[in-house]
């Protein structure tokens, strides 16, 4: 497999992994917890979902054809809590991720050196994708951290729990792969 195709495949895996980890964290909190913010200047999970979805839809709708900052996007409103319920938040979440995954799945290796624009700034497709991988990882990490903060000691780790590395390393390769 050529490196460009491998990059696209790995980018999709990274996006799916981020989405999955955040969803595993969502499953550990209650509906009101989506609106918890540690302080007035912090974002809640609901706000992070709205922001990610807004960014994803703006960046990846007509990805190769139009500027990634769409004129109809109201970024500032993404940071206002509308008290959306769980189902509404998950619908926004899925709408954003569906847009990203569909757009990236439709890319060809030959697209990676094409030019796209974000807020009028030229990027190669490869750079634009990398920019979004970093951005989405940042916010998905915040979501997981907020869920951990909310659940405290009851949060089920999404990776190897503290103090369990040796135990994990003693598992057979089949057990690890099946995890």
C-alpha positions in Angstrom: 0.0 0.0 0.0 1.4 3.4 -0.9 2.0 5.8 2.0 -0.7 8.3 1.0 -3.4 5.6 1.1 -2.0 4.3 4.4 -2.2 7.9 5.8 -5.9 8.2 4.8 -6.6 4.8 6.4 -4.8 5.7 9.6 -6.6 9.1 9.7 -10.0 7.4 9.5 -8.9 5.0 12.3 -7.8 7.9 14.4 -11.1 9.7 14.0 -13.1 6.5 14.7 -10.9 5.9 17.8 -11.5 9.4 19.2 -15.3 9.1 18.6 -15.4 5.7 20.3 -13.4 6.8 23.3 -15.7 9.8 23.9 -18.8 7.6 23.5 -17.4 5.1 26.1 -17.0 8.1 28.4 -20.5 9.4 27.6 -21.9 6.0 28.6 -20.6 6.5 32.1 -22.4 9.8 32.8 -26.1 10.8 33.3 -28.0 13.3 31.2 -27.5 16.3 33.5 -23.8 15.6 33.6 -23.5 16.7 29.9 -24.2 20.2 31.1 -21.7 20.3 34.0 -18.8 22.8 33.7 -16.2 23.1 36.5 -16.4 26.9 36.4 -18.1 29.6 34.3 -15.2 29.9 31.9 -15.0 26.2 31.2 -16.9 24.2 28.5 -19.4 21.5 29.4 -19.6 18.3 27.4 -22.7 19.6 25.7 -20.8 22.7 24.5 -17.9 20.6 23.3 -20.3 18.4 21.4 -21.9 21.5 19.8 -18.5 23.0 18.9 -17.1 19.8 17.5 -20.2 19.2 15.4 -20.3 22.7 14.1 -16.6 22.6 13.2 -16.9 19.2 11.6 -19.9 20.1 9.4 -18.3 23.4 8.4 -14.9 21.9 7.6 -16.0 18.7 5.9 -19.1 19.7 3.9 -17.9 20.1 0.3 -14.4 19.6 1.7 -12.5 19.8 -1.6 -14.7 22.5 -3.1 -15.4 25.2 -0.6 -13.7 27.1 2.3 -13.8 25.1 5.5 -15.3 28.0 7.4 -18.7 28.2 5.9 -20.5 31.5 5.9 -23.6 30.0 7.7 -21.5 28.8 10.7 -22.2 30.6 13.9 -19.2 29.5 15.9 -19.9 31.8 18.9 -23.3 30.1 19.4 -21.6 26.8 19.7 -20.3 27.9 23.1 -23.8 28.6 24.5 -25.5 25.8 26.3 -29.0 25.4 24.8 -29.9 22.7 27.4 -30.2 20.1 24.6 -31.3 16.7 25.9 -29.2 13.6 25.5 -30.8 12.5 22.2 -30.4 15.9 20.7 -26.7 16.1 21.7 -26.0 12.6 20.4 -27.7 13.5 17.1 -25.5 16.5 16.8 -22.4 14.4 17.6 -23.3 11.8 15.0 -24.1 14.4 12.4 -20.7 15.9 12.8 -18.8 12.6 12.8 -20.8 11.3 9.8 -19.8 14.3 7.8 -16.1 13.9 8.7 -16.0 10.1 8.1 -17.9 10.3 4.8 -15.7 13.1 3.4 -12.4 11.4 4.4 -13.6 8.0 3.2 -14.2 9.6 -0.2 -10.7 11.0 -0.5 -8.1 9.4 -2.8 -4.4 9.3 -2.2 -4.0 11.7 -5.1 -6.1 14.3 -3.2 -3.6 14.8 -0.4 -1.5 17.4 -2.2 -4.6 19.4 -3.4 -5.2 22.8 -1.9 -8.2 23.5 0.4 -8.9 26.6 2.3 -9.8 27.2 6.0 -10.8 30.8 6.7 -9.1 31.8 3.5 -5.8 30.2 4.4 -4.4 27.6 1.9 -3.7 24.1 3.2 -2.8 20.9 1.5 -5.5 18.3 2.1 -2.9 16.4 4.2 -2.3 19.5 6.4 -6.0 20.3 6.7 -6.6 16.7 7.9 -3.8 16.8 10.3 -5.1 20.1 11.7 -8.5 18.5 12.3 -7.0 15.3 13.8 -5.2 17.4 16.4 -8.2 19.7 17.1 -10.7 16.8 17.5 -8.2 14.8 19.7 -7.9 17.9 21.9 -11.6 18.2 22.5 -12.3 14.5 22.8 -9.6 14.4 25.5 -11.4 17.2 27.3 -14.7 15.3 27.0 -13.1 12.2 28.5 -11.5 14.2 31.3 -14.8 15.9 32.2 -16.5 12.5 32.3 -13.6 11.2 34.6 -14.0 14.3 36.7 -17.7 13.8 37.1 -17.5 10.1 37.8 -14.4 10.4 40.0 -13.3 7.0 41.3 -16.2 5.3 39.6 -15.0 6.1 36.1 -14.0 3.0 34.2 -10.7 3.6 32.5 -10.7 3.6 28.7 -7.1 2.4 28.6 -4.8 0.5 31.0 -5.8 1.6 34.5 -3.2 3.0 36.8 -1.1 0.3 38.5 -2.3 -2.4 36.0 0.5 -2.1 33.3 2.3 -5.2 34.5 -0.9 -7.2 34.7 -1.8 -6.1 31.2 1.7 -6.9 29.8 1.4 -10.5 31.1 -1.7 -11.1 29.0 -1.4 -13.3 25.9 -1.4 -11.6 22.5 -4.8 -13.1 21.8 -6.3 -11.5 24.9 -4.8 -8.2 24.1 -5.9 -8.2 20.4 -9.5 -9.2 21.5 -9.7 -6.2 23.9 
